[in-house]
Amino acid sequence: MFMKSNFIIYPEGDVQEIDHSLSINQLVDLNGNPLQVPLPTTKLIAYRVYKINIQTPTGQEIRQHYLELVNVNELRQYTR
């Protein structure tokens, strides 16, 4: 049996498992759910996926999505 696991790694080093894969430069919320652009406001906490590490031990695929915090000035370019 082949198992796939996805994790997000916050800037502080905390790790959380998610049930989907993400892509580089994708904006996500606190729980790793993709955000729809354009954003309705800049008053939210958003992260950007800046790196993906894939490990393939026997019978598994482990994807680690590294996140960076997006500041309010950067969020403005994603709003209406």
C-alpha positions in Angstrom: 0.0 0.0 0.0 1.3 3.4 -1.0 0.6 6.3 1.4 0.8 10.0 0.7 1.1 12.6 3.5 1.1 16.4 3.3 2.4 18.7 6.0 2.7 22.5 6.4 5.7 23.9 8.3 5.1 27.3 9.8 7.9 29.9 10.1 8.2 29.1 13.8 8.8 25.4 13.1 5.4 24.1 14.1 4.1 21.3 11.8 0.5 20.4 10.9 -0.8 17.7 8.7 -3.1 18.7 5.9 -5.2 16.6 3.5 -4.1 18.2 0.2 -1.0 19.3 -1.6 0.0 22.9 -2.3 2.1 24.6 -4.9 5.0 27.1 -4.7 3.8 30.8 -4.2 0.3 29.7 -3.3 -1.4 31.8 -0.6 -2.9 29.9 2.3 -4.7 30.6 5.6 -3.7 29.5 9.1 -4.9 26.0 8.5 -3.2 25.5 5.1 -6.3 26.0 3.0 -5.7 27.9 -0.3 -7.0 31.5 -0.4 -9.0 32.7 -3.3 -7.5 35.8 -5.1 -8.5 38.6 -5.2 -8.7 38.7 -1.4 -11.6 40.6 0.1 -9.4 42.4 2.7 -5.9 42.7 4.0 -7.1 42.0 7.5 -6.2 38.4 7.6 -3.2 36.2 8.4 -1.9 34.7 5.2 1.1 32.5 4.4 2.9 31.8 1.1 4.4 28.4 0.2 8.1 29.1 -0.5 9.6 25.6 -0.6 8.4 22.1 -1.0 10.4 19.1 0.2 9.4 15.6 -1.0 10.6 12.5 0.7 9.9 9.0 -0.6 10.7 6.4 1.9 9.6 2.9 1.0 5.8 2.8 0.3 5.3 6.5 1.2 5.5 10.0 -0.2 5.8 12.8 2.3 5.4 16.4 1.1 6.5 19.2 3.4 5.3 22.7 2.4 7.3 25.4 4.0 5.4 28.7 4.8 6.4 32.3 5.1 4.2 35.0 6.6 2.9 37.5 4.1 2.9 41.1 5.4 0.1 43.6 4.9 2.0 45.5 2.2 2.3 42.3 0.1 -1.3 41.4 0.7 -2.4 44.7 -0.9 -1.4 43.5 -4.3 -3.8 40.5 -3.9 -6.8 42.5 -3.0 -9.5 44.1 -5.2 
